[in-house]
Amino acid sequence: MEEQSYWFITVMERIVPDSYGFADTGAMRCWGFYKDRHDAEEALHNNMTDLWEGIYYFAVIEEYYEGICAYGNNRQFFMYDQVRKGYFEIEEPDCVKHLIGFSIC
């Protein structure tokens, strides 16, 4: 039987490099999780339960498996689009490429 993974959604106020080149995310909050990646993406695309709240301009979904010290795999970054009123896929910002575990840190 294949192990079930979960897709965690974390929203962030900003993603900008600080003076050392590391990511400054500002306020950050793990909003929830789904068993299916498609459901997590739909929640972001539709700004479900007002994930944006007027301050969370970025989001990431990460896949986790049950266990201690889990590592977030298969992640995708999103940015809020005020015209479409939802989050949509963006390339992973360089300043976060060395970071892991946004959702469970």
C-alpha positions as CSV (number, residue, x, y, z in Angstrom):
1,M,0.0,0.0,0.0
2,E,1.4,3.4,-1.0
3,E,1.9,5.9,1.8
4,Q,-0.5,8.9,1.7
5,S,1.0,12.3,1.2
6,Y,-0.5,15.7,2.2
7,W,-0.3,19.0,0.5
8,F,0.2,21.9,2.9
9,I,-0.6,25.5,2.0
10,T,1.5,28.3,3.5
11,V,0.9,32.0,2.8
12,M,3.6,34.7,3.2
13,E,3.5,38.5,3.3
14,R,6.5,38.9,1.0
15,I,9.4,37.1,-0.5
16,V,12.4,39.4,-0.8
17,P,16.1,38.8,-0.3
18,D,17.5,40.4,2.8
19,S,21.0,42.0,2.9
20,Y,22.6,38.5,3.1
21,G,20.5,37.1,0.2
22,F,18.3,35.0,2.4
23,A,14.5,35.2,2.1
24,D,12.5,37.7,4.2
25,T,9.0,36.4,4.2
26,G,7.4,38.8,6.7
27,A,4.3,37.3,8.3
28,M,3.8,33.7,7.4
29,R,1.0,31.2,8.2
30,C,0.3,27.6,7.3
31,W,-3.4,27.8,6.3
32,G,-4.3,24.2,5.9
33,F,-3.7,21.0,3.9
34,Y,-5.3,18.6,1.5
35,K,-4.8,14.9,0.5
36,D,-4.9,15.9,-3.1
37,R,-2.6,18.4,-4.8
38,H,-5.4,19.5,-7.2
39,D,-7.6,20.5,-4.2
40,A,-4.8,22.6,-2.7
41,E,-4.2,24.4,-6.0
42,E,-7.9,25.0,-6.4
43,A,-8.1,26.5,-2.9
44,L,-5.3,28.9,-3.9
45,H,-6.7,29.8,-7.4
46,N,-10.0,30.6,-5.8
47,N,-8.6,32.4,-2.7
48,M,-10.7,30.0,-0.5
49,T,-11.6,31.5,2.9
50,D,-9.8,34.7,1.9
51,L,-6.3,33.3,2.1
52,W,-5.0,36.7,0.9
53,E,-6.4,38.7,3.8
54,G,-5.0,41.8,2.1
55,I,-1.4,41.0,3.2
56,Y,-0.4,37.5,2.1
57,Y,1.0,38.2,-1.4
58,F,2.7,34.8,-1.8
59,A,1.9,31.2,-1.1
60,V,3.6,27.8,-1.4
61,I,2.2,24.3,-1.5
62,E,4.5,21.5,-0.3
63,E,4.0,17.7,-0.2
64,Y,4.6,16.0,3.1
65,Y,4.5,12.4,4.3
66,E,3.7,11.4,7.8
67,G,6.6,11.4,10.3
68,I,9.1,13.3,12.3
69,C,11.3,15.9,10.6
70,A,9.4,15.6,7.4
71,Y,10.9,17.3,4.3
72,G,8.6,19.3,2.0
73,N,8.8,17.8,-1.4
74,N,7.3,18.9,-4.8
75,R,6.7,22.4,-3.9
76,Q,5.1,25.1,-6.1
77,F,5.1,28.9,-5.4
78,F,2.2,31.2,-6.1
79,M,1.5,35.0,-6.1
80,Y,-1.8,36.7,-5.5
81,D,-3.3,38.3,-8.5
82,Q,-5.6,41.2,-7.5
83,V,-7.4,41.2,-10.9
84,R,-8.2,37.5,-10.9
85,K,-8.6,37.4,-7.1
86,G,-6.6,34.3,-6.5
87,Y,-3.1,32.9,-6.3
88,F,-1.4,31.7,-9.5
89,E,1.8,29.8,-10.2
90,I,5.2,31.6,-10.3
91,E,8.8,30.4,-10.6
92,E,10.4,29.7,-7.3
93,P,12.2,32.8,-6.1
94,D,16.0,32.4,-5.9
95,C,16.2,33.6,-2.3
96,V,14.1,30.6,-1.1
97,K,15.8,27.8,-3.1
98,H,17.9,26.8,0.0
99,L,15.0,26.8,2.4
100,I,12.9,23.8,3.3
101,G,9.8,23.2,5.4
102,F,7.8,26.4,5.1
103,S,4.6,24.7,6.3
104,I,5.9,22.9,9.4
105,C,8.8,25.2,10.6
